[in-house]
Amino acid sequence: MPTLFRILVVLAVLGGLGYAALWALATRVEPQERELSFTVAPEKIGK
């Protein structure tokens, strides 16, 4: 039973670290805006 508890604690800590990393990326990093333009071939429009 102690081994099961230990692996659950390790998985919970790793999950928490992953969640914290995703939260930090979502709140701290701002995406750069840039202009985007491309041409579409006329053959692709009618389908």
Secondary structure, DSSP 8 states (H G I E B T S, - for coil): -HHHHHHHHHHHHHHHHHHHHHHHHHHH-------------HHHH--
